[in-house]
Amino acid sequence: MFPLVEIRQLNAVVVLAEEMNFTKAAQRLHITQPALSKQITDLEAQFDLQLFLREKGRVMDLTDAGRAFVADARVAVFRAERAVHSARAASEGYDRVLIVGHSSHADQAWLSAILAIRLPSYPRLKIRFATRFGAELVRGVLTGELNLALVTAPPPDATITAVPFASAAVYAALPLDHLGVHKKELFLQDLSRDEWILCVRDASPMVHDAIMETARAQSIAPKDAHGVHTADQAIYLVSEHVGVAILAESTTPKTNGKGVVIKPLSDKSLQFQSCLVMSKDDDSRLTNEFARAFLRRYAPQRVPPKQMNLPLSEAHGSDKASARDA
């Protein structure tokens, strides 16, 4: 008989793969580092697999087997969580659950707009949010973990429909004494002599690559590039005068009261669209109705159909694709 794997073991592997650090992963899981290490080694021994490459006790990378394992383990963990949330929603009087993914730096107005939506056909609808990195949001939609996702600059993918609903600039967070604070327009070149603080590539691959490609095109070689996972971490480092942060979106006021000023970058190569993303094969009435309701709220800000990621013929196509129309 094939040995069973516990959800906690799967979750341990997923979290360690995300953090690539035993201490940080153990903190997220609320267990000790030795306990986490034992869970991982026991699982590897149980199936005679090596999931992680280690060097002197440190996690360096996933093996090929580890990458395959994590992809399916993430889905299994999510479905277990979804079962619990669905049961809890039912016990609270809700009859359907819609799961919407977003990044950690998503505009709070978007989330408020989602919570304000009321669908007459689904009066007892429960909305649940899930925070993911950009690449994980798209993957979550494709695997069915998420019904919808709000993604800035989603990667091109023929299996998703991505409808732009808002413009998104790249912003710089500067200390008050930075010369760029007083410039009418700020460009990446104005930051060429600074140490850069960037969100890790997984947070938004398209934006991260655009920043680095723009830098190369302008012969900018940042002194150092500090990698962080959230905008809050980046803002903190700026307030400590570690460097300047370059962020996918403005998630703070123009100044956060800690000697930091937020300004948009004017480089044309750093202008993007935030999109509502759904699986192209999703013909769920609930998902489509909710998508239409959300997009109607942003209709005045929407870009012309020719700028959308989906083909024009599909944008004005069948009822099944109506939620994806521009």
C-alpha positions, 0 to 999 in steps of 0.5 A, spaced: 500 500 500 502 506 498 504 510 504 500 516 506 502 523 506 500 528 511 497 535 509 502 538 514 508 535 511 506 537 504 505 544 507 512 544 510 515 542 503 511 548 500 513 553 505 520 551 505 520 552 498 517 559 498 522 561 503 528 557 502 530 558 509 529 553 515 528 559 520 523 563 516 519 557 514 519 554 521 516 561 523 511 561 518 509 554 520 509 556 528 514 550 529 521 549 531 526 549 526 529 542 528 521 540 527 521 542 520 527 539 518 525 532 521 518 533 517 522 534 511 527 529 512 522 524 514 518 525 508 524 524 503 526 518 507 519 515 506 519 516 499 526 515 497 527 522 494 531 528 495 527 534 494 532 540 496 539 541 495 542 543 501 549 545 503 552 545 510 545 545 513 542 551 508 537 550 503 540 552 496 535 550 491 529 545 489 531 539 485 527 537 479 523 532 483 522 537 489 519 542 483 514 537 481 513 535 488 511 542 490 507 544 484 502 538 486 503 539 494 501 546 493 494 544 490 493 539 495 494 543 501 490 548 497 484 543 496 484 541 503 484 548 506 478 550 501 474 544 503 475 547 510 473 554 508 467 551 504 465 547 510 465 553 515 462 558 510 456 553 509 456 552 517 455 560 517 450 560 512 453 561 505 452 557 499 458 558 495 465 561 496 469 565 491 476 565 492 480 571 489 487 572 489 492 578 489 499 580 491 501 583 497 501 590 494 495 590 491 491 596 491 486 596 497 481 600 493 481 593 489 479 589 494 474 594 497 470 594 490 470 586 490 467 586 497 462 591 495 459 587 489 453 583 490 450 578 486 442 577 486 443 570 483 448 569 489 445 572 495 449 568 500 456 568 497 462 568 501 469 572 498 475 569 500 482 572 499 488 569 497 495 572 497 500 570 492 506 572 488 504 574 481 507 568 478 503 564 483 497 567 482 496 565 474 498 558 476 493 558 482 488 560 476 490 555 472 490 549 477 483 551 480 486 554 486 483 561 485 477 563 481 479 570 479 486 574 480 488 581 480 495 581 477 499 587 475 503 585 468 501 578 468 505 573 463 503 572 456 499 565 457 494 562 452 490 559 457 488 565 461 484 571 459 487 577 462 482 584 462 486 590 464 482 594 468 487 600 471 493 603 469 499 601 473 506 605 474 512 603 477 514 607 483 520 609 487 521 610 494 526 615 496 529 618 503 527 625 504 534 627 502 534 624 496 535 629 490 530 626 486 524 628 491 524 635 488 524 633 481 518 634 477 519 627 473 523 622 476 526 617 471 530 610 473 537 614 471 536 619 477 537 612 481 543 610 478 548 611 483 543 608 489 543 601 492 536 598 489 531 595 494 527 590 489 521 585 490 524 578 489 522 576 481 517 571 483 513 577 486 512 580 479 516 577 474 514 581 468 515 588 472 522 585 475 525 584 468 522 590 465 526 594 471 532 590 469 532 591 462 531 598 462 537 599 467 541 595 462 538 599 456 541 605 460 547 602 462 545 602 469 549 597 474 546 598 481 551 598 486 547 592 490 540 590 489 537 588 496 531 583 495 525 583 499 518 580 499 513 585 501 513 593 499 513 594 507 520 591 507 522 595 502 519 602 505 522 600 512 529 599 508 529 606 505 527 609 512 533 606 514 537 609 509 539 602 506 537 605 499 532 606 494 526 602 493 523 600 486 516 598 487 511 595 482 505 599 485 504 605 490 502 602 496 503 607 501 501 615 501 506 620 498 510 620 504 509 614 510 511 619 516 518 615 516 522 620 512 520 616 505 517 619 499 513 615 494 514 618 486 512 614 480 517 613 475 516 616 468 520 611 464 515 609 458 518 602 459 515 601 466 508 603 465 503 597 465 496 594 466 493 591 472 488 585 470 483 581 472 485 574 470 481 568 469 482 561 466 480 561 459 476 555 460 472 557 466 465 557 464 462 558 471 456 562 471 458 565 478 465 566 476 463 570 470 458 574 473 462 576 478 468 578 473 463 582 469 460 586 476 468 587 478 470 590 471 463 594 470 466 598 476 472 600 473 469 601 466 471 609 465 479 607 467 479 601 462 483 601 456 481 600 449 480 593 446 486 593 442 490 594 448 487 587 451 491 581 452 485 577 449 484 577 441 479 582 439 474 576 436 474 573 443 473 580 446 466 580 443 465 573 442 460 568 445 456 569 452 461 564 455 466 569 454 462 575 456 465 576 462 472 577 459 469 583 454 472 590 454 
